[in-house]
Amino acid sequence: MGGEQMELSALVGGAAAVCTTLAFIPQIIKIRKQGGKDLSYSMLFLYLAGVLFWLFYGLLLHAPEIIWANAVTALLVVIALGLKATQRA
């Protein structure tokens, strides 16, 4: 792969990482404001499992974009789980 193509792939990968990581923040805000009763634990745990597998994959490849995006996303999912658990009524 040429240098220009590698730069483009890094840019695309970085943009994808930012978008998918930031996409979970509105969900956390919604859980905090309205509670998480409409959000299933099974979805959150399955999502967390997928994110952790991506994190492990990134570690195997030594790919910083994959590692950081999925580490942050895993943290956001854990926060969402904590908020959902503490706001049960």
C-alpha positions in Angstrom: 0.0 0.0 0.0 1.4 3.4 -1.0 1.9 6.2 1.5 -1.1 8.2 0.3 -3.4 5.2 0.5 -2.1 4.4 4.0 -2.8 8.0 5.1 -6.3 7.7 3.7 -7.0 4.4 5.4 -5.8 5.8 8.7 -8.0 8.8 8.2 -11.0 6.7 7.4 -10.3 4.3 10.3 -9.9 7.2 12.7 -13.1 8.9 11.6 -15.0 5.6 12.0 -13.5 5.1 15.4 -14.6 8.6 16.5 -18.1 8.2 15.1 -18.8 4.8 16.6 -17.4 5.8 20.0 -19.3 9.2 20.2 -22.5 7.5 19.0 -22.9 5.9 22.5 -22.8 9.2 24.4 -26.4 10.3 23.6 -27.6 6.9 24.9 -25.8 7.6 28.2 -27.4 11.0 28.5 -30.8 9.6 27.8 -30.3 6.9 30.4 -29.2 9.5 32.9 -32.2 11.8 32.2 -34.9 9.3 31.6 -33.7 6.0 33.0 -32.8 2.9 31.2 -35.9 0.8 31.4 -36.3 0.6 27.6 -32.7 -0.6 27.2 -32.1 -4.3 27.7 -29.3 -5.7 29.7 -28.8 -8.4 27.1 -28.1 -5.8 24.4 -25.7 -3.9 26.6 -23.8 -7.0 27.6 -23.7 -8.3 24.0 -22.5 -4.9 22.8 -19.8 -4.9 25.5 -18.7 -8.4 24.5 -18.4 -7.3 20.9 -16.5 -4.1 21.8 -14.1 -6.2 24.0 -13.4 -8.6 21.1 -12.7 -5.6 18.9 -10.3 -4.3 21.6 -8.5 -7.6 21.8 -8.3 -7.7 18.0 -6.8 -4.2 18.0 -4.2 -5.3 20.6 -3.3 -8.3 18.4 -2.8 -6.1 15.4 -1.2 -3.3 17.4 -3.7 -0.9 15.9 -4.1 2.2 18.0 -7.3 3.5 16.4 -9.0 0.2 17.1 -7.6 -0.1 20.6 -8.5 3.4 21.8 -11.9 3.5 20.2 -13.0 0.3 21.7 -11.4 0.9 25.1 -13.4 4.2 25.4 -16.5 2.6 24.0 -16.2 -0.3 26.6 -16.0 2.3 29.3 -19.1 4.1 28.0 -21.0 0.8 27.9 -19.9 0.1 31.5 -21.1 3.6 32.5 -24.5 2.9 30.8 -24.8 -0.4 32.6 -24.0 1.3 35.9 -26.6 4.1 35.3 -29.2 1.5 34.3 -28.6 -0.6 37.4 -28.7 2.4 39.8 -31.8 4.0 38.2 -34.0 0.9 38.3 -37.4 1.8 39.8 
